[in-house]
Amino acid sequence: MNVESKTTTVGLTLRDYVVLAADKRATAGPAVYHKAVKKIAKITDRAAMTISGLVADAQILVDNMRYIVREYELSTGRPMSIRAMASNLSLILSTYLRIYPFIVQLLLGGYDEKEGPSLYYLDLYGTVTREKYMATGSGSPVAFGVLESGYREDLTLEAAVDLAVKAVTAALSRDGFSGEGVDVLVIGRDGVVLEKTIQLKKTLTPTSKTE
């Protein structure tokens, strides 16, 4: 059984921070397989990935990146840049494309001293682009509309978190594969400055009465 993270994840950058947000539902075909999935995985204290696609594929990539970054830090004595992490991820994805493609969409966000806050988008082909804001997953078309209408580079951190949550929440109301709640992670110069889960209230749709 392929457990999928058909999902909504978003990321955006500010002057000093990267904000990542994702819903918490995993599906297996039409069925809801799990309602408390963590779709934001920390790679280091100052870097994290959001995942959408096949859960097993994403977990392999997360574990590989943690190993690669750790080996780099031990051999060089300095942290790997977010750009270098994105390049390594792109290489893994493109190398395995013809053998065993990883069915994923990824957002890699973090902070390093050279480039400050960075956000990279990667697809299963290994395509990598740097973005100011981005959404992935089955609910991304709805989330994009919210991000495009509300994003500014001079947003306060509080406003940026609200925008990210609003983008995911809007997608949840339209996409049956996304749901349950919203995880939020904020990374700055000193590492993770905010990590929380927002549980969404369930609402019942009233039924109409016929006379």
Backbone torsions as a table, in degrees:
resi	resn	phi	psi	omega
1	MET	NA	126.5	178.4
2	ASN	-89.7	112.4	175.9
3	VAL	-86.9	122.8	-175.2
4	GLU	-111.9	149.6	172.9
5	SER	-105.7	62.6	170.8
6	LYS	-69.3	117.6	-153.0
7	THR	-156.1	-174.5	168.5
8	THR	-135.6	119.2	172.2
9	THR	-126.5	147.0	178.5
10	VAL	-136.7	156.3	174.2
11	GLY	-147.0	149.3	175.7
12	LEU	-152.6	153.8	-178.3
13	THR	-113.9	144.7	172.5
14	LEU	-117.6	-173.4	-180.0
15	ARG	-63.2	-36.1	-174.9
16	ASP	-123.3	-0.4	-172.7
17	TYR	-142.6	159.5	166.7
18	VAL	-118.0	131.9	178.4
19	VAL	-113.0	125.9	176.9
20	LEU	-120.4	142.0	178.6
21	ALA	-146.6	148.6	-179.3
22	ALA	-156.2	153.0	174.6
23	ASP	-79.8	-176.0	-168.5
24	LYS	-125.3	14.1	-174.9
25	ARG	-102.4	136.7	171.3
26	ALA	-118.7	142.5	-176.9
27	THR	-123.6	155.8	171.5
28	ALA	-127.3	96.2	-170.7
29	GLY	66.8	-131.4	-179.6
30	PRO	-83.2	-6.1	-174.8
31	ALA	-92.5	145.5	172.9
32	VAL	-81.3	114.3	-174.2
33	TYR	-87.6	-35.9	-178.1
34	HIS	-153.6	144.6	-175.9
35	LYS	-112.0	6.8	-178.0
36	ALA	-140.2	47.4	-179.0
37	VAL	-81.4	137.4	173.6
38	LYS	-90.8	111.2	-178.4
39	LYS	-102.1	8.3	172.8
40	ILE	-118.5	114.5	-176.4
41	ALA	-112.7	124.3	177.9
42	LYS	-75.9	130.4	175.5
43	ILE	-92.4	-45.8	173.4
44	THR	-138.2	-173.8	176.4
45	ASP	-67.3	-18.3	-177.1
46	ARG	-126.1	23.0	178.1
47	ALA	-152.6	143.7	-180.0
48	ALA	-152.5	159.6	178.6
49	MET	-122.7	141.7	165.1
50	THR	-100.4	149.5	-174.7
51	ILE	-128.0	141.0	167.4
52	SER	-143.2	145.8	-174.4
53	GLY	121.2	-151.1	179.5
54	LEU	-73.6	126.9	-175.5
55	VAL	-61.4	-45.0	-178.6
56	ALA	-60.9	-42.1	178.1
57	ASP	-61.3	-44.0	-179.2
58	ALA	-64.0	-40.2	-179.8
59	GLN	-64.1	-39.2	177.0
60	ILE	-61.7	-43.6	-179.4
61	LEU	-66.1	-40.1	177.8
62	VAL	-61.7	-47.0	-179.6
63	ASP	-63.1	-40.8	178.1
64	ASN	-63.2	-42.3	-178.8
65	MET	-67.8	-38.2	176.8
66	ARG	-61.2	-40.7	179.1
67	TYR	-66.7	-47.4	-178.5
68	ILE	-60.5	-45.0	-179.2
69	VAL	-65.2	-42.3	179.5
70	ARG	-62.9	-43.0	178.2
71	GLU	-63.2	-40.2	178.6
72	TYR	-63.1	-45.3	-179.0
73	GLU	-64.7	-38.8	179.4
74	LEU	-68.5	-35.9	-176.4
75	SER	-83.7	-27.6	-176.9
76	THR	-107.8	-21.3	-178.1
77	GLY	77.7	13.2	178.5
78	ARG	-140.8	157.5	-178.2
79	PRO	-72.4	149.3	175.6
80	MET	-77.4	139.3	178.7
81	SER	-71.2	158.7	177.9
82	ILE	-65.2	-36.7	177.3
83	ARG	-60.7	-42.6	179.8
84	ALA	-66.7	-38.2	176.0
85	MET	-61.0	-43.8	179.3
86	ALA	-62.8	-39.8	178.9
87	SER	-64.6	-41.4	177.9
88	ASN	-65.0	-42.7	176.8
89	LEU	-61.4	-43.3	178.9
90	SER	-60.7	-40.4	179.7
91	LEU	-64.5	-43.3	178.5
92	ILE	-61.4	-48.1	-177.5
93	LEU	-61.9	-46.1	-177.6
94	SER	-71.6	-34.2	-179.9
95	THR	-65.0	-41.6	-176.0
96	TYR	-88.6	0.6	-172.7
97	LEU	-57.7	-42.7	-175.9
98	ARG	-86.3	-15.4	-177.5
99	ILE	-98.4	-57.7	-178.3
100	TYR	-148.8	84.8	-176.7
101	PRO	-64.2	138.2	175.0
102	PHE	-85.9	116.9	-176.0
103	ILE	-86.4	84.8	-175.4
104	VAL	-145.5	159.2	161.2
105	GLN	-126.2	133.6	-173.3
106	LEU	-128.4	145.2	165.0
107	LEU	-117.0	125.5	177.1
108	LEU	-112.0	118.5	-178.6
109	GLY	-129.1	149.2	177.9
110	GLY	178.1	-172.5	-176.9
111	TYR	-133.4	130.6	169.8
112	ASP	-134.7	158.9	-171.7
113	GLU	-64.4	-30.1	-175.9
114	LYS	-76.0	-45.2	-173.1
115	GLU	-112.0	-4.1	-179.0
116	GLY	71.6	-147.1	179.8
117	PRO	-72.7	134.8	-178.6
118	SER	-137.4	147.4	176.7
119	LEU	-136.0	125.3	179.8
120	TYR	-122.9	140.5	174.9
121	TYR	-105.5	135.7	176.4
122	LEU	-133.9	139.7	175.5
123	ASP	-112.4	-177.6	-174.3
124	LEU	-65.5	-19.5	178.8
125	TYR	-81.8	-10.0	-175.6
126	GLY	92.9	4.1	175.0
127	THR	-60.4	132.9	-179.6
128	VAL	-132.4	130.0	177.1
129	THR	-135.9	145.2	175.2
130	ARG	-90.3	133.8	-173.9
131	GLU	-129.8	154.7	170.4
132	LYS	-85.4	-34.7	172.9
133	TYR	-150.6	153.2	-175.5
134	MET	-161.6	155.1	174.3
135	ALA	-134.9	147.7	176.9
136	THR	-132.7	166.3	174.2
137	GLY	95.9	178.8	-175.4
138	SER	-65.0	-25.6	179.4
139	GLY	-94.7	7.3	-173.8
140	SER	-63.4	-34.7	179.2
141	PRO	-57.8	-40.6	178.5
142	VAL	-70.0	-43.9	-179.2
143	ALA	-61.7	-38.0	178.8
144	PHE	-58.5	-41.7	-179.5
145	GLY	-60.0	-40.2	179.0
146	VAL	-68.5	-44.6	-179.6
147	LEU	-63.1	-44.8	-177.3
148	GLU	-64.4	-33.8	-178.2
149	SER	-81.2	-23.1	-174.4
150	GLY	-113.7	-10.6	-173.6
151	TYR	-77.7	134.6	168.7
152	ARG	-143.1	147.7	-178.9
153	GLU	-68.6	-20.9	-177.2
154	ASP	-98.0	17.7	176.1
155	LEU	-60.1	144.2	170.4
156	THR	-71.2	161.9	179.3
157	LEU	-60.5	-42.9	179.7
158	GLU	-60.7	-43.0	-179.7
159	ALA	-67.9	-35.7	179.7
160	ALA	-67.4	-41.8	176.9
161	VAL	-62.9	-43.9	178.3
162	ASP	-60.0	-40.1	-179.9
163	LEU	-66.1	-42.9	179.4
164	ALA	-62.3	-45.0	179.2
165	VAL	-64.6	-41.8	179.1
166	LYS	-62.0	-39.7	-179.7
167	ALA	-64.4	-45.3	179.0
168	VAL	-67.1	-44.3	-178.3
169	THR	-62.1	-39.2	177.7
170	ALA	-62.2	-39.3	178.3
171	ALA	-66.4	-36.3	-178.9
172	LEU	-60.9	-32.5	-177.2
173	SER	-76.1	-13.6	-176.9
174	ARG	-117.1	-19.0	-174.5
175	ASP	-113.8	116.7	-177.3
176	GLY	-70.2	-14.2	-179.7
177	PHE	-89.5	-7.1	179.4
178	SER	-112.0	148.9	178.6
179	GLY	168.5	-172.8	172.3
180	GLU	82.2	-43.3	-176.8
181	GLY	175.6	-178.2	-178.3
182	VAL	-131.4	123.7	170.8
183	ASP	-91.7	139.9	179.4
184	VAL	-128.8	136.1	175.8
185	LEU	-135.6	130.1	178.6
186	VAL	-120.5	129.4	-179.4
187	ILE	-119.4	133.8	176.7
188	GLY	-132.1	-164.1	-177.7
189	ARG	-55.5	-37.0	-176.9
190	ASP	-95.0	13.5	-179.7
191	GLY	100.3	-149.3	-177.9
192	VAL	-71.7	121.6	-180.0
193	VAL	-107.4	-14.5	178.3
194	LEU	-154.6	132.6	174.6
195	GLU	-146.6	117.5	-177.2
196	LYS	-153.6	162.3	175.7
197	THR	-119.4	130.5	178.6
198	ILE	-107.1	113.9	177.3
199	GLN	-82.2	132.8	-177.9
200	LEU	-92.6	140.9	177.9
201	LYS	-78.3	135.5	177.3
202	LYS	-83.9	136.9	178.8
203	THR	-120.5	143.8	177.9
204	LEU	-97.9	135.0	178.1
205	THR	-84.1	121.3	-178.7
206	PRO	-65.1	143.0	177.8
207	THR	-96.2	145.6	-179.5
208	SER	-83.8	147.0	-180.0
209	LYS	-100.5	138.6	175.4
210	THR	-106.7	135.8	-178.8
211	GLU	-76.6	NA	NA
